[in-house]
Amino acid sequence: MYPPPLGPVLTSEQARQLDDTFLASDPFEYFRSRIGSLLAWHERAVAPDNEPPGEGTIRAEFNAYLQRDAAKGPFKDLDVYAQVATDALSVRHHAAESLLRLACARLVPSEAASVGCLWGEIAGGPQQIVDVIGRLREGAASPDAGERLFHSVVPPEFREEARSNADVVDAANVYGEWLAYAGRLLSPAEIDFQAAHNKVKHGLAVRARADLKITFTTTPPNEDGSVPLSALTGAGAIDIFDQPVVELLASPKVDGHGQGLELTQLRLNPAALLAEAYMLATAHGAMFHVAAIEHFADRADLPDHLAPPTCPDLPVGGPRPADIDSASPLGMRFPLTTPPAGGPGKRLAGIGFREYFQIIHMSYAERTSRQVVDG
C-alpha cells in the first residue's frame, strides 16, 4: 500500500517506496528470458522433439557473435513467468491494434483511398489509435455497417451458404465482437491497458512480477491480531491477484484535465492474454484473407509468392470475449498525487473489472501488519 496523495508532487516517502518497487525488478532477466524463449522456440519448431540444436541454428550464431552462451539457463521460474505475462500483454495489444487499423482501412477508408491501395491506406491512415477507433465508431452507425463487416470477414465461397447456414452468420458475429473488444482494449479506461503497453514499449518503465498475491477476506483477525491462513484460502477469500502483475506509473486525463500521478497494478493471465491475442489475430487474418482474395480476383497464372494467405477456420461458436477470463479483476489503481492544476483527483483508488470499476475507500492512518498463521 502506497502513501495517499498529499499534494501535486510526490512526497519523499512515496518516491522511496516507488523506487523500492521499481529498482527491485530485474530488466536484464526479462530481456534474457525473452531472448531465450525466442531461441528455444526456433529450435523446437524446426527440429524433432529432443533433438539438440545444430550448428546452423540462430542460437549457435548468437553465441558466436557474443563469444559466450549468453542465453543459457537456468532461468528463475518467477522471472520467466513474469516475462511471458508481459510479452503476452504486448502480443495482445499488437494484435488488437493491427485488427483495428486493418478494419478502419477496409470498412471506413479515407476519401483519398480511391487508388485502391490497402497498404497505403493503413500506412497513411490516422496515426493516433483514438482516431482510428473514432472513425470505426462513426462507420458502425451507418445502416449497412453489419453487411460491410460480414463481407469483409467471410470469404466469397461462404457468403451464399450463409442464407441457409446459421453457423456462417455466427462466425461473422464472433469476429464483430472481437473487433469491438479490440476497440475497448485500446480506449482510455479506468484500468488503462494502452498506458501499460506504452510503458512496456517505451523504456520498460514497469515492474513485472509473479510473486505478488493480493487477497481480500471477510474473516476478521484472531484475538491476538494474527490472521488464520484459512481466511486467505477459504470461502471468505476473494483473490484479486492470482496471476503475474505489472505495475506502472501514469498521469491520465479526465475530460481533458490532467490528473495526478497514479500507480496501476495489472493482473496478467498469460494463457488468457494469448488466447485473446489468438482470436484477435484470427479476425485480422480473416479480414486480410478476404482483402487478398478480392485483390487477386480474376488474375490467372499468379506466381506462388503472390498467392492469397490461408483463411483461418471460421470461429463457429466462439470463443467470444466473454468466454475468456471475463469475470476476473483487470487490476487495481492508487492515486499518488493530486492534479497539478489543483483540486482533488477524479480517479479514486479501486479495482477494475471489464464491466465496472469498484471504488475502494482506504484508511491509510489505520493500516496494520498481521502475521498469517495456520488455521
C-alpha positions as CSV (number, residue, x, y, z in Angstrom):
1,M,0.0,0.0,0.0
2,Y,1.5,3.3,-1.1
3,P,1.0,6.6,0.8
4,P,-2.1,8.6,-0.3
5,P,-2.0,11.8,-2.3
6,L,-0.8,14.8,-0.2
7,G,-0.2,17.3,-3.0
8,P,0.6,17.7,-6.7
9,V,4.2,16.2,-6.3
10,L,5.4,13.0,-4.8
11,T,6.5,13.1,-1.2
12,S,9.9,11.7,-0.3
13,E,8.2,8.7,1.3
14,Q,6.3,8.0,-1.9
15,A,9.4,8.4,-4.0
16,R,11.3,6.0,-1.8
17,Q,8.6,3.3,-1.9
18,L,8.1,3.6,-5.6
19,D,11.8,3.2,-6.3
20,D,11.9,0.3,-3.8
21,T,9.5,-1.5,-6.1
22,F,10.9,-0.4,-9.4
23,L,14.6,-0.9,-8.6
24,A,13.8,-4.4,-7.2
25,S,12.8,-5.5,-10.7
26,D,15.4,-7.2,-13.0
27,P,15.1,-5.9,-16.5
28,F,18.2,-7.9,-17.6
29,E,16.5,-11.2,-16.6
30,Y,13.3,-10.0,-18.5
31,F,15.3,-9.5,-21.7
32,R,17.4,-12.6,-21.2
33,S,14.3,-14.7,-20.7
34,R,12.7,-13.2,-23.8
35,I,15.7,-13.8,-25.9
36,G,16.0,-17.3,-24.5
37,S,12.3,-18.1,-25.3
38,L,12.8,-17.0,-28.9
39,L,15.9,-19.2,-29.3
40,A,14.2,-22.1,-27.7
41,W,11.0,-21.8,-29.8
42,H,13.1,-21.7,-33.0
43,E,14.9,-24.9,-32.0
44,R,11.7,-26.7,-31.1
45,A,9.7,-25.5,-34.1
46,V,12.1,-26.7,-36.7
47,A,13.7,-29.8,-35.1
48,P,12.2,-33.0,-34.0
49,D,11.5,-33.4,-30.2
50,N,14.6,-33.9,-28.0
51,E,17.0,-33.3,-30.9
52,P,19.8,-31.0,-29.9
53,P,20.2,-27.8,-31.9
54,G,22.6,-28.0,-34.8
55,E,25.5,-25.7,-35.8
56,G,23.3,-23.7,-38.2
57,T,20.7,-22.6,-35.6
58,I,20.1,-19.0,-34.5
59,R,21.4,-19.9,-31.1
60,A,24.8,-21.0,-32.5
61,E,25.2,-17.8,-34.5
62,F,24.1,-15.8,-31.5
63,N,26.7,-17.4,-29.3
64,A,29.3,-16.9,-31.9
65,Y,28.6,-13.1,-32.1
66,L,28.8,-12.8,-28.3
67,Q,31.6,-15.3,-27.8
68,R,29.7,-16.9,-25.0
69,D,26.5,-18.9,-24.4
70,A,24.7,-15.8,-23.0
71,A,21.2,-17.2,-23.3
72,K,21.9,-20.4,-21.4
73,G,19.8,-21.1,-18.4
74,P,18.9,-21.8,-15.7
75,F,16.2,-19.1,-15.6
76,K,14.3,-18.2,-12.5
77,D,10.7,-19.5,-12.7
78,L,9.2,-16.3,-11.5
79,D,11.3,-14.2,-13.9
80,V,10.2,-16.3,-16.9
81,Y,6.6,-16.3,-15.9
82,A,6.6,-12.5,-15.4
83,Q,8.3,-12.1,-18.8
84,V,5.8,-14.3,-20.6
85,A,2.9,-12.5,-19.0
86,T,4.3,-9.1,-20.0
87,D,5.0,-10.2,-23.6
88,A,1.6,-11.8,-23.7
89,L,0.2,-8.3,-22.9
90,S,2.2,-6.8,-25.8
91,V,1.2,-9.5,-28.2
92,R,-2.5,-9.0,-27.4
93,H,-2.1,-5.2,-27.8
94,H,-0.3,-5.7,-31.1
95,A,-3.0,-8.0,-32.5
96,A,-5.7,-5.6,-31.3
97,E,-4.1,-2.6,-32.9
98,S,-3.4,-4.5,-36.2
99,L,-7.1,-5.5,-36.4
100,L,-8.4,-2.0,-35.7
101,R,-6.1,-0.4,-38.3
102,L,-7.0,-3.0,-41.0
103,A,-10.7,-2.7,-40.2
104,C,-10.5,1.1,-40.4
105,A,-8.9,0.8,-43.9
106,R,-11.4,-1.8,-45.1
107,L,-14.6,-0.5,-43.6
108,V,-14.2,3.2,-43.5
109,P,-11.4,4.2,-45.9
110,S,-10.5,7.8,-46.4
111,E,-11.7,9.7,-49.4
112,A,-8.1,9.7,-50.7
113,A,-8.2,5.9,-50.9
114,S,-9.5,5.9,-54.5
115,V,-6.3,4.5,-55.8
116,G,-7.3,1.2,-54.0
117,C,-4.0,0.6,-52.1
118,L,-4.8,-1.1,-48.9
119,W,-1.3,-0.9,-47.6
120,G,-1.2,2.8,-48.4
121,E,-4.5,3.3,-46.7
122,I,-3.2,1.6,-43.5
123,A,0.1,3.4,-43.5
124,G,-1.4,6.8,-44.3
125,G,-4.5,6.4,-42.1
126,P,-5.0,8.1,-38.7
127,Q,-1.8,8.0,-36.6
128,Q,-3.4,8.1,-33.2
129,I,-5.3,4.9,-32.3
130,V,-8.1,7.0,-30.7
131,D,-8.8,8.5,-34.2
132,V,-8.9,5.0,-35.7
133,I,-11.4,3.9,-33.1
134,G,-13.4,7.1,-33.6
135,R,-13.7,6.5,-37.3
136,L,-14.7,2.9,-36.8
137,R,-17.4,4.0,-34.4
138,E,-18.8,6.5,-36.9
139,G,-18.8,3.9,-39.6
140,A,-20.6,1.4,-37.2
141,A,-23.5,3.9,-37.1
142,S,-24.3,3.6,-40.8
143,P,-27.3,1.3,-41.8
144,D,-25.1,-1.1,-43.8
145,A,-22.4,-1.5,-41.2
146,G,-23.3,-5.1,-40.4
147,E,-23.4,-6.1,-44.1
148,R,-20.0,-4.4,-44.8
149,L,-18.4,-6.2,-41.8
150,F,-19.9,-9.6,-43.0
151,H,-18.4,-9.1,-46.5
152,S,-15.1,-8.1,-45.0
153,V,-14.5,-11.3,-42.9
154,V,-16.5,-14.0,-44.7
155,P,-14.8,-15.4,-47.8
156,P,-16.9,-15.3,-51.0
157,E,-17.4,-19.1,-51.1
158,F,-19.2,-19.0,-47.8
159,R,-21.4,-16.0,-48.4
160,E,-24.2,-17.7,-50.3
161,E,-24.1,-20.6,-47.8
162,A,-25.0,-18.0,-45.1
163,R,-28.6,-17.9,-46.4
164,S,-29.2,-21.4,-45.1
165,N,-26.3,-21.9,-42.6
166,A,-26.5,-20.0,-39.3
167,D,-23.0,-21.0,-38.5
168,V,-21.5,-18.7,-41.0
169,V,-23.5,-15.7,-39.6
170,D,-22.5,-16.8,-36.1
171,A,-18.8,-16.8,-37.1
172,A,-19.2,-13.3,-38.6
173,N,-20.8,-12.1,-35.3
174,V,-17.9,-13.6,-33.4
175,Y,-15.4,-11.5,-35.5
176,G,-17.6,-8.5,-34.9
177,E,-17.4,-9.0,-31.1
178,W,-13.6,-9.3,-31.2
179,L,-13.4,-6.1,-33.3
180,A,-15.5,-4.3,-30.7
181,Y,-13.4,-5.8,-27.9
182,A,-10.2,-4.5,-29.6
183,G,-11.6,-1.0,-29.5
184,R,-12.4,-1.3,-25.8
185,L,-8.9,-2.6,-25.0
186,L,-7.2,0.4,-26.7
187,S,-9.5,3.1,-25.5
188,P,-9.0,5.1,-22.3
189,A,-10.5,3.3,-19.3
190,E,-10.5,3.1,-15.6
191,I,-7.8,0.5,-15.9
192,D,-5.7,1.7,-18.9
193,F,-4.1,-1.1,-20.9
194,Q,-3.0,1.4,-23.5
195,A,-0.9,3.2,-21.0
196,A,0.5,-0.1,-19.8
197,H,1.6,-1.1,-23.2
198,N,3.3,2.2,-23.8
199,K,5.2,1.9,-20.5
200,V,6.4,-1.5,-21.5
201,K,7.3,-0.4,-25.0
202,H,9.0,2.9,-24.2
203,G,11.8,2.1,-21.8
204,L,10.3,-0.8,-19.9
205,A,9.2,1.6,-17.2
206,V,7.3,-1.1,-15.3
207,R,7.8,-3.7,-12.6
208,A,6.7,-7.1,-13.7
209,R,6.5,-9.7,-11.0
210,A,4.9,-13.1,-10.4
211,D,5.4,-13.2,-6.6
212,L,2.6,-10.7,-5.6
213,K,-0.7,-12.1,-4.3
214,I,-3.5,-9.9,-3.1
215,T,-6.5,-11.4,-1.4
216,F,-9.4,-9.7,0.3
217,T,-11.0,-11.5,3.2
218,T,-14.2,-11.2,5.2
219,T,-12.8,-13.2,8.1
220,P,-11.7,-11.0,11.0
221,P,-8.2,-11.4,12.7
222,N,-7.8,-13.6,15.7
223,E,-7.9,-12.1,19.2
224,D,-4.1,-12.0,19.2
225,G,-4.1,-10.0,16.0
226,S,-2.9,-12.8,13.7
227,V,-4.8,-13.8,10.6
228,P,-5.7,-17.5,10.1
229,L,-4.5,-19.0,6.8
230,S,-8.0,-20.2,6.1
231,A,-9.1,-16.6,5.9
232,L,-7.0,-16.2,2.8
233,T,-7.8,-19.6,1.2
234,G,-11.4,-20.4,2.3
235,A,-14.8,-19.4,1.2
236,G,-14.5,-15.8,2.6
237,A,-11.4,-15.1,0.5
238,I,-11.5,-13.1,-2.7
239,D,-8.4,-13.3,-4.9
240,I,-7.6,-10.1,-6.7
241,F,-4.1,-11.1,-7.9
242,D,-3.6,-14.8,-8.5
243,Q,-1.6,-14.2,-11.7
244,P,1.6,-12.2,-12.6
245,V,1.3,-8.5,-12.1
246,V,2.7,-5.5,-14.0
247,E,3.0,-2.2,-12.0
248,L,3.2,1.1,-13.8
249,L,3.1,4.8,-13.2
250,A,1.0,7.2,-15.4
251,S,-0.7,10.6,-15.3
252,P,-4.1,10.2,-17.0
253,K,-6.6,12.9,-18.1
254,V,-10.3,13.2,-17.3
255,D,-12.3,15.4,-19.7
256,G,-9.0,16.9,-20.9
257,H,-7.8,17.8,-17.4
258,G,-4.6,16.3,-16.2
259,Q,-4.8,14.1,-13.1
260,G,-2.1,13.3,-10.6
261,L,0.4,10.5,-10.8
262,E,-1.2,7.1,-10.2
263,L,0.1,3.6,-9.8
264,T,-1.7,0.8,-11.6
265,Q,-1.3,-2.9,-10.9
266,L,-2.5,-5.1,-13.8
267,R,-3.4,-8.7,-13.3
268,L,-2.0,-10.6,-16.3
269,N,-3.2,-14.1,-17.0
270,P,-0.7,-15.3,-19.7
271,A,-3.0,-18.1,-21.1
272,A,-6.0,-15.8,-21.3
273,L,-4.0,-12.9,-22.9
274,L,-2.5,-15.3,-25.5
275,A,-6.0,-16.8,-26.2
276,E,-7.4,-13.3,-26.7
277,A,-4.4,-12.4,-28.9
278,Y,-5.1,-15.5,-31.0
279,M,-8.7,-14.6,-31.6
280,L,-7.9,-11.0,-32.4
281,A,-5.3,-12.3,-34.9
282,T,-7.9,-14.7,-36.3
283,A,-10.2,-11.9,-37.0
284,H,-7.4,-9.9,-38.6
285,G,-6.4,-13.0,-40.6
286,A,-9.9,-13.5,-42.0
287,M,-10.2,-9.8,-43.0
288,F,-6.8,-9.9,-44.6
289,H,-7.6,-13.1,-46.5
290,V,-10.8,-11.6,-47.9
291,A,-9.0,-8.4,-48.9
292,A,-6.3,-10.6,-50.7
293,I,-9.0,-12.7,-52.4
294,E,-10.6,-9.6,-53.8
295,H,-7.3,-8.0,-54.8
296,F,-6.2,-11.1,-56.8
297,A,-9.5,-12.0,-58.2
298,D,-9.6,-12.8,-62.0
299,R,-5.8,-12.8,-62.2
300,A,-4.7,-16.0,-63.8
301,D,-1.3,-17.7,-63.6
302,L,-0.2,-15.9,-60.4
303,P,3.2,-17.0,-59.2
304,D,3.3,-18.9,-55.9
305,H,4.7,-16.0,-53.9
306,L,1.6,-13.9,-54.8
307,A,-1.0,-16.5,-53.6
308,P,-3.5,-15.1,-51.1
309,P,-2.8,-16.2,-47.5
310,T,-4.8,-19.0,-45.9
311,C,-8.0,-18.1,-44.3
312,P,-8.4,-19.1,-40.6
313,D,-11.2,-21.6,-39.8
314,L,-14.5,-19.9,-39.1
315,P,-14.9,-19.5,-35.4
316,V,-18.3,-21.0,-35.2
317,G,-19.5,-20.9,-31.6
318,G,-16.6,-18.7,-30.4
319,P,-14.8,-18.2,-28.3
320,R,-16.2,-14.7,-27.7
321,P,-14.5,-12.2,-25.5
322,A,-17.0,-13.0,-22.7
323,D,-15.8,-16.6,-22.8
324,I,-12.2,-15.9,-21.8
325,D,-11.4,-15.0,-18.1
326,S,-14.1,-12.2,-18.3
327,A,-15.1,-12.2,-14.6
328,S,-11.7,-11.7,-13.2
329,P,-10.3,-8.4,-12.0
330,L,-8.3,-6.4,-14.5
331,G,-6.3,-4.6,-11.9
332,M,-6.1,-2.0,-9.2
333,R,-5.1,1.6,-9.2
334,F,-3.9,4.0,-6.5
335,P,-3.6,7.8,-6.8
336,L,-0.3,9.1,-5.6
337,T,-0.5,12.9,-6.1
338,T,-3.2,15.5,-6.6
339,P,-3.8,17.1,-10.0
340,P,-1.1,19.7,-11.0
341,A,-3.7,22.4,-11.6
342,G,-5.1,21.9,-8.1
343,G,-8.2,20.4,-6.6
344,P,-9.0,16.8,-5.7
345,G,-8.3,14.0,-8.1
346,K,-11.2,12.4,-10.1
347,R,-9.7,8.9,-10.3
348,L,-10.0,7.3,-6.9
349,A,-8.4,4.1,-5.7
350,G,-10.2,0.9,-6.7
351,I,-10.5,-2.4,-8.5
352,G,-11.3,-2.5,-12.2
353,F,-13.4,-5.2,-13.9
354,R,-14.5,-5.4,-17.5
355,E,-17.9,-4.0,-16.9
356,Y,-17.4,-1.7,-13.9
357,F,-15.0,-0.1,-11.5
358,Q,-15.3,-0.7,-7.8
359,I,-14.0,2.3,-5.7
360,I,-12.1,1.3,-2.6
361,H,-12.0,3.6,0.5
362,M,-8.9,3.0,2.4
363,S,-8.0,4.1,5.9
364,Y,-4.3,4.8,5.5
365,A,-3.9,6.0,9.0
366,E,-5.2,2.7,10.5
367,R,-3.3,0.3,8.3
368,T,-1.6,-2.5,10.2
369,S,0.5,-5.6,9.5
370,R,-0.6,-9.0,10.5
371,Q,1.1,-12.4,10.7
372,V,-0.6,-15.3,8.9
373,V,-0.8,-18.5,11.0
374,D,-2.1,-22.0,10.3
375,G,-5.8,-22.3,11.0
